[in-house]
Amino acid sequence: MMGGACMGMTFGQKVRYRRTLAGLTQEELGRLCNVSGMAISAYELGRAKPYTNTMNRMCKVFRCSPADMADDKEADADDRHTDTG
């Protein structure tokens, strides 16, 4: 749905991007996901990650898969890591 628009974003950046694209406030998204607006804020700021059931609700709201919400920057960092063992 978002194509490459979310490439290179952290999980929190994706939450904020998709939430604003959907025209939702943090409180509104929180209500739809059964969490507080403060929890949504924490996700967006990278201070917390949602539980699986919350992530599933969020993906239903955003019409995407959990894989679409994965932290691209973290994955990129893992790809660059080499074992000097």
Backbone hydrogen bonds, N-H to C=O, Kabsch-Sander energy under -0.5 kcal/mol:
donor,donor_aa,acceptor,acceptor_aa,energy
5,A,2,M,-1.9
6,C,3,G,-0.5
7,M,4,G,-1.5
9,M,6,C,-1.6
14,K,10,T,-2.0
15,V,11,F,-2.3
16,R,12,G,-2.3
17,Y,13,Q,-2.7
18,R,14,K,-2.9
19,R,15,V,-2.7
20,T,16,R,-2.7
21,L,17,Y,-2.3
22,A,18,R,-1.8
23,G,20,T,-1.0
24,L,19,R,-2.4
29,L,25,T,-2.5
30,G,26,Q,-2.5
31,R,27,E,-2.5
32,L,28,E,-2.1
33,C,29,L,-1.5
34,N,30,G,-0.6
34,N,31,R,-0.9
35,V,30,G,-2.7
40,I,36,S,-1.6
41,S,37,G,-2.3
42,A,38,M,-2.3
43,Y,39,A,-2.2
44,E,40,I,-2.6
45,L,41,S,-2.1
46,G,43,Y,-1.2
47,R,42,A,-2.4
48,A,42,A,-1.1
55,M,51,Y,-2.6
56,N,52,T,-2.5
57,R,53,N,-1.8
58,M,54,T,-2.6
59,C,55,M,-2.6
60,K,56,N,-1.8
61,V,57,R,-2.3
62,F,58,M,-2.7
63,R,59,C,-1.0
64,C,59,C,-2.2
68,D,65,S,-0.8
69,M,65,S,-0.8
69,M,66,P,-0.8
70,A,67,A,-1.1
72,D,9,M,-1.6
72,D,70,A,-1.1
73,K,9,M,-0.7
75,A,71,D,-2.1
76,D,72,D,-2.6
77,A,73,K,-1.9
78,D,74,E,-2.0
79,D,75,A,-2.0
80,R,76,D,-1.4
81,H,77,A,-0.9
81,H,78,D,-0.5
84,T,82,T,-0.7
